[in-house]
Amino acid sequence: MKTRKTFTAAALLAVTVAVTACGAQGEIMMSEQQATDRAEEIIQQAVVTLSPKPTLERFGPETIGPCLAKDDHSPDDRLQVTLFYKLTGVPGAEARNLVLQAREAWLKQGYKIHSSDEKDMSGPFPWVSMRTEPDDFWMEATTGVLDRATGEGIASLSVTSPCFLPPGKASARGADPAAFEAPEADDPAVRRALAHSSRIYDALGVGSAPTQPGEGLSTVRDGLGTAVHHTWSTLPLPEDERARAVQRAHEYFRDAGWKVRTVPTLEGLPAVVAGHPGEHTIAQVAASTTGAVRVAVTRPLGGPTSADV
């Protein structure tokens, strides 16, 4: 969720939230500035090695929270920070080399590869997803396609922090219930969040499970912003059916014009995060270790609306 600033389209595209990792981690304590500083450090560790030197076009930091799609359904007031850079000012044909150089720089720091497009690493549009140890920041080096026929692209680097508990916040396991109070049913933001959930339900093509503790509608407040938060789960599914359901959600978001990314998870389960560029709504769809597919839709109160749902 983003309630502090407008989510830029580029930042939404860069979101690589480790969805189920949020539920598995301990209670990491840091400030948003500390998270941003560490993300910047990881970016610069790659940038300092790049040749030719690109121009850095920065987006963010953007704060994402609360950490969503938890398997235990409990309230969670931890946050994540994401930082995104487009690398411009170099020939488009150099984009792939910048991505490969960033990967090598991060490997020399001891960071681990989570996934990559191995068959295309020697092609014009490579990408790699990595993570740091032991602080568990996630990063990507990617190549966007400008002209597939000529192999021209544009490189980008992004880093997303782990879920963290800001100083002064209540425990993530014992969040203040007032922060998750029920919203007004006739609020336009509530209707929009439910409409998005309904469209996702149609796209998944599987039945929903009875509402679990911690699921349903809530109003999330953190002192800096307020948003409607709607969570629900599907019935338990076999592993292959869960993967296909998440893929159908990915295709729905893409076809509907959302900015969508497949995101890394520690368990290797499929998950996507998507941002609605006109409304600043965030949706997450993640296969759960319980066998269900978890859905979370978060929409700022008082944000812009559109007529596409």
N, C-alpha and C positions, 0 to 999 in steps of 0.2 A: 504494500500500500504506500501511496505517496500523498501526504496531505500538506506538506510544508511548502513545496514549490511545484510548478508545472513540470510534469514529466515530458521531456523532449522525446521526439520519435526516435532519435538516435540512441538515447539512453535506454529507452524501453527495449530496443533491439539488442542492446548489450547485456541486459539482465541475465545472469547465469546463476540463479538462486539454487543452492543445494537444498532442495525442499525437504526431503526426509532427514537430511543431516541435522536440521534444526531440532528435531525431536530427540536425536541421539546424543547431542553434545551436552556437556556440563554447562553450568552457568558462568559463561565468560563475562568478566566485568571489564568494560572499557568505555570511553567516551566516543561520541561520533567523530570528534577531531582526531583521536588516536587511531580509530579505524580508517579514517581518510588518509592520515599520514602514512600508515602502513601500506595502504593500497597504492599511494603515490610512490612510495619507495620501491615497491615491486615493479611498477610501470617503468620507473627510471632505471632500474637494474637492467631492463631490456633495451631502453632507448639509448643509453650511453654507448652501446655496442653497434648501433645501426649505421650502415653505410650503403648508399649516400644518406646524409642526415635529412630526415623529413621535417616538415613543419608540423607541430603538434596542435591539433584542434581538440580542446578539452570539453567534455560534457559531464556535468556533475560537480561535486558528488551528489548523488541522489540517495535519499534514505528510504529504505523499504522496510515495512513492518506493519503489523506484527508478523513474526515467523509463522507461516501458514502450513496447512496440510499435515498437522501432527497426528501420529497414529493413536495417541492417547486422548485426543479431542480436548485437551485442557487449554484454558486461556493462556496466552503467551504475549507478554509485552516486550520481549526482546526485539531488536531491530537488526537490519543489515544495511551496509553502505555499498554502493556500486560506483565505480569510476571508469570512464570510457574516454579513449582518445582515438580520433581519426588521424592517420598519418598521411599528410598531403605534401605537395610541393616537390614530389619526385616523379619521374616517369612512371606511368601506370604499369609498365612491364616489370618494374622493380618491386611491385607489391608482394609477390610471392617470396622474393629474397628477404624482405623485411620480416615476414612472418617466420621464415626458417631461422633467421638470425635471432629473433626474439625467443624462439623455442630453445635454441642452443644456449643463449644467455641464461635463461631460467634453469635449464638442466645443470649448468655449471654452478648455480646457487644451491643445488641439491633438491630442487623442487621436482615433484613427481608428475609424470604424464598420466592423466585420467583417461583420455580418449583422443583420437585423432583420425583424420581421414587418410589412413595409411596408403591406400591405393592411389591417392592423388597427391601425396607428398612430393612426388617428382613432377607433378603437373602444374598448371598455371594458377590454381586456386586452392592452396593448402590451408588447413586450419588445425589448431591443437587446443585442447582443454587440459589445464594443469592445476595442481594444488600445492600449497606450501605445507611444510611440516616444521614444528608441531602446531603452528597457530591456525592452520586450516583456512587460509584465504584461497579463493578459486580465481583462476584467470584464464583468459582466452586470447590467442592471437589468430585473427581470421583475415581472409581475403574476400572482399566483396567484388562482384563481377561488374565491370563497366562495359566491356565488349568481349563476349566469349569468343567471337571469331578471331580476334587478334590477340587474345590472352591478356588484355588490359584489365587491371583491377585496381582496388584501393585497399590498403591494409588498415587494420584497427587492432587496438589492444584494450582489454577490459579486465578489471579486477573487482570481485565481490567478496566482502568480508564474511566471516561466519556470523551466526546469530550471536548477539551480545546483549548484555543487560546494562543499560546506562547507569552510571552512579546515581544513587538516590531513588532508583526504581525498586518496586517490590519484587520479591522473588518471582521468577517465571513460573514456578510451580504453585505460587500462592498469590497470583495477581489480584489486585483489588477488584471485587465483583462490580463496583460502580463503574469501572472502566469498560464493562461489557454489558451495560444495561440495555434493555429492550428498546428498539427504536419505535417511533411513531409509524403506524401501519400505513397512513396515507401520505407519508413524506415522499416527494418525487424520487429522491435518491433510493429509498427502499424499493419503490416500484421498478426502478431501472435495474437495481441489483438482482431482484427476483426475475426480471425479464431476461437478463443475461444468463442467469442460472438455468432458466427454462430452455433457452437456446442450446446451452451446453448439454443439458439432459437429452434433448432431441439428437444432438450430434453423437453422443456416446452410444445411444441405441441399446442401453441395458436398463434394467429396473433399479429403482432407488431402494435403499434399505430404510428401515424405521429410524427415526431421528435418534442419534446417540447423545449421551451427555456431552455438553460442550458444543454441539452442533446447532444449526438454525441461525436465526437473525440476532445480531447484536450491534450495539453502537460502540465503536472503539474510540477511546479518548486517551491522549497522552499529554495533554496540556498545551500542545502546539497545533493540534488539529483533531478533527472528528470525522469518522467515516463509518459507513454501513458495512458490516462484515457478514456474509452469508456462507455457511459451510454445510456440506452434506456428503453422503457416501452412497456408492452403488452397493448392490448385493455382492457378496463374495463371488469371485470369478476365477477360473483357471488362469494360469500364468499367461498363456498365449492370448486368451480373450482379453485380459487386462491390457496387454500391449496393444492389441488392435483397437481397443476402446480409446486409449490415449492417443493413438495415431489418428483416429477419426476426429478427436477434439482438435488436434494440430491442424488437420485439413480444414476444419470448420473455421478456426481462427484466421488461417491464411486467406481462405476464400472470402471471408467477411471483412477483410482489410485490417485486422488487428496486427500489431507487431508481435511476432511469436518466436520463441526460442525453445529448443530442447535443452533441458538443464541437467547437470550432473547430479547424481545422488550416490551416497556412500554405498548403498546396497546394490547399485547397478540397476534399479528399477526405472522404468520409463516415466518421464515427467515433462511437462511443458509449462511455461509461464508466458502470459500474453498481456499486452497492454492495448487498451482502446485509445487511439490517438486523439479522438475528439472529446472524450469524457474523463480521461485520466483514471479509468477503471483498470484494476489489475485482476486477472484471473489465473488461478493455478489449478492444474489437473495432474494428479500424481497417483501412480500405482502404489498401493500400501502393502506392507508386510502382513496385514491382516487378510489380504486377498481381495479387498475392495479397491475401488478407485475413489480417491478423495478429491473433492472439488471445493475451492474457496474463491469467492468473488468479493472484492473490496472496492468500494466506491466512495470518494470524498463527499460529504454532505455539502450542498450548496454549489457543487461543481457544475460545469457546462453539461448540457444535454444534447442529444441528437435524435434523429427520427429513424434510425436504421434498425431498431429492435421493435 
